[in-house]
Amino acid sequence: MRASNLAAADPKSGRYIGKRWHAVAIVAAFALLAATRGNPQAPAPAVPSRMKEASIPVHFTDIRKSAGITFLQDSTATEEKYYLETMGTGVAWLDYDQDGLMDLFFVQSAATDAYKPKHPLRCALYHNNGDGTFTDVTEKAGVGGAGHYGQGVAVGDFDNDGYPDLYVTGYGRAILYHNNGDGTFTDVTAKAGVADEGNWSTSAGWFDYDKDGFLDLVVTNYIEWSPKNNIYCGEHRPGYRAYCNPNNYRGQKTKLYHNNHDGTFTDVSDASGVGKPESKGMGVVLADFNNDGWTDIAIANDTWPNFLFINKHDGTFEDVSFFSGIAASADGRYEAGMGIDAADVDRDGWQDIYITHLDFELNRLYHNNHNGTFDDATYSSGIGNKAILLSGVSMKFLDYDNDGWPDILQVNGAMVDNVELYHSEVAYKEPLLMFRNVGQGQFEKASEQLGPDFMRAIAGRGLATADFDNDGDVDFVLNIRGDFPALMRNDGGNANNWLEVFLIGTKSNRDGIGASLTLISEGFVEVEQAKGGMGYMSSSDPRIHFGLGKRTKIESLEITWPSGQVDKLKDVPINKIIAVKEGTGIVPKNFPKAPAK
């Protein structure tokens, strides 16, 4: 399916200049088979009635300057239009020193054959001071990664020592930093065997696919591009050269690394089945999609079929991408898949999937049918074509107003920086997008209600969510191409009640990734999972967030751990961050709250 090297403008894409492929007949055939596949693995809880309260006023305020964050993403842009330049870089939240406050890590690019910056470029780690400010601790921590053209980042405690480690993807190789527990990190890539040498890694995620109590690593790789095969695309006149369509390049393969429990990993990509199909991976989310208690893999591919790998419990995965219905859009198109996340949008107990695409395409919401298949619910959910002129890059589900229904936050920004020359109706820099869940998985656009900082036009790339000030509502950070980041504080979301849960695994992996949490509050049921990956090349707050609306009592919180341990908690407090230890219950842990705004 490799496309020929065309240089004509594609009238349906502001991102690339080249050819798109469609597969209506193939997808239709597989969809017919999917209709008869599988049975639900577990009964769904009763769907809560439409208990939607009126919207509360929420604004997002960019406090980057006052927070002391001076990191500047370098796009490494040149007239050569190297494919690397357009991607941007990711961002991560992690509590690297375990003081109860979420710290920030920004991924940076590097020099190229065509771009030589005046000063060496490096990633940046910022310590959260707990008062709304951050301190750059990169040099002490040893995570600058100078010379490494970084792309994304995944956070996970791979050795179960209680301190989160960093995996930084990039062009040509990746880096694994082990957290030493004293504010420093050590590059252990060579020993661990996870360099992904020679590949262009984008997103990555940690999860325990075989339930042995240690986190394994999945890495998405992109395309076979290099400066030597950098094609000229676009019109041959000044200013019109453009970044090419990925169909001009062969895709790479997904990697799966098994944790050997001794600081080393084994490449099981082919043996597991995950690494067999060609891919053009951009985003990944690791969640249990068939409610069998085992974590599966969903990957957003760029102009290529999206992947869904179902865990077979024996170290292998079944590729059900076409059978499931998420490989393509309802009309059989392979779109520019980038950001991806999963959530139970209609509170039926099953994980649904959202994938972002570029302008003149639709951002797709796939509804889980409980039988191994998904329906394209983009229109039936109310999302439709409301963002058809925006280029969706990253996204995250979050309950920004704490009403108990997961909303959709989408980061936009065209990939082609001169897109206006080809499509006058779209722009390179674009505002953020919020789809508010108004109940039962129905969405309405709420962007304009969230303040001027939210509506500022940017070339958005990496997105990660976190309650960085521990005040009970979800904030977020953006890594913006060629610009300073945005640190968006949620002002008002905690007018509704909430609960946050920090998981501490014992028999299970320390992060509790793969755990399922069911909360019942005055009859309202919320099912959440501790997932890996999520979004586009970024990593979010690992704490599980529950919005409670005006509900003031939690009847129960049940946690099913990957080990099979089930903890049933009663008398759970509201408006508090709690730590839950596997097999023990709620344990003391300090989560300092930032001073009132």
Secondary structure as GFF3:
##gff-version 3
##sequence-region A 1 597
A	DSSP	alpha_helix	24	34	.	.	.	ID=ss1
A	DSSP	beta_strand	59	62	.	.	.	ID=ss2
A	DSSP	alpha_helix	64	67	.	.	.	ID=ss3
A	DSSP	three_ten_helix	83	86	.	.	.	ID=ss4
A	DSSP	beta_strand	91	94	.	.	.	ID=ss5
A	DSSP	beta_strand	103	106	.	.	.	ID=ss6
A	DSSP	beta_strand	124	128	.	.	.	ID=ss7
A	DSSP	beta_strand	134	136	.	.	.	ID=ss8
A	DSSP	alpha_helix	138	141	.	.	.	ID=ss9
A	DSSP	beta_strand	150	156	.	.	.	ID=ss10
A	DSSP	beta_strand	165	170	.	.	.	ID=ss11
A	DSSP	beta_strand	175	179	.	.	.	ID=ss12
A	DSSP	beta_strand	185	187	.	.	.	ID=ss13
A	DSSP	alpha_helix	189	192	.	.	.	ID=ss14
A	DSSP	beta_strand	201	207	.	.	.	ID=ss15
A	DSSP	beta_strand	216	221	.	.	.	ID=ss16
A	DSSP	three_ten_helix	227	229	.	.	.	ID=ss17
A	DSSP	beta_strand	233	234	.	.	.	ID=ss18
A	DSSP	beta_strand	241	242	.	.	.	ID=ss19
A	DSSP	three_ten_helix	246	248	.	.	.	ID=ss20
A	DSSP	beta_strand	252	253	.	.	.	ID=ss21
A	DSSP	beta_strand	255	259	.	.	.	ID=ss22
A	DSSP	beta_strand	265	267	.	.	.	ID=ss23
A	DSSP	alpha_helix	269	272	.	.	.	ID=ss24
A	DSSP	beta_strand	278	279	.	.	.	ID=ss25
A	DSSP	beta_strand	281	287	.	.	.	ID=ss26
A	DSSP	beta_strand	296	301	.	.	.	ID=ss27
A	DSSP	beta_strand	307	311	.	.	.	ID=ss28
A	DSSP	beta_strand	317	319	.	.	.	ID=ss29
A	DSSP	alpha_helix	321	324	.	.	.	ID=ss30
A	DSSP	beta_strand	340	343	.	.	.	ID=ss31
A	DSSP	beta_strand	352	355	.	.	.	ID=ss32
A	DSSP	beta_strand	364	368	.	.	.	ID=ss33
A	DSSP	beta_strand	374	376	.	.	.	ID=ss34
A	DSSP	beta_strand	392	398	.	.	.	ID=ss35
A	DSSP	beta_strand	407	412	.	.	.	ID=ss36
A	DSSP	three_ten_helix	419	421	.	.	.	ID=ss37
A	DSSP	beta_strand	433	437	.	.	.	ID=ss38
A	DSSP	beta_strand	443	445	.	.	.	ID=ss39
A	DSSP	three_ten_helix	447	450	.	.	.	ID=ss40
A	DSSP	beta_strand	460	466	.	.	.	ID=ss41
A	DSSP	beta_strand	475	480	.	.	.	ID=ss42
A	DSSP	beta_strand	486	491	.	.	.	ID=ss43
A	DSSP	three_ten_helix	493	495	.	.	.	ID=ss44
A	DSSP	beta_strand	497	504	.	.	.	ID=ss45
A	DSSP	beta_strand	516	521	.	.	.	ID=ss46
A	DSSP	beta_strand	524	529	.	.	.	ID=ss47
A	DSSP	beta_strand	532	533	.	.	.	ID=ss48
A	DSSP	beta_strand	544	549	.	.	.	ID=ss49
A	DSSP	beta_strand	556	560	.	.	.	ID=ss50
A	DSSP	beta_strand	566	569	.	.	.	ID=ss51
A	DSSP	beta_strand	576	581	.	.	.	ID=ss52
A	DSSP	beta_strand	585	587	.	.	.	ID=ss53
###
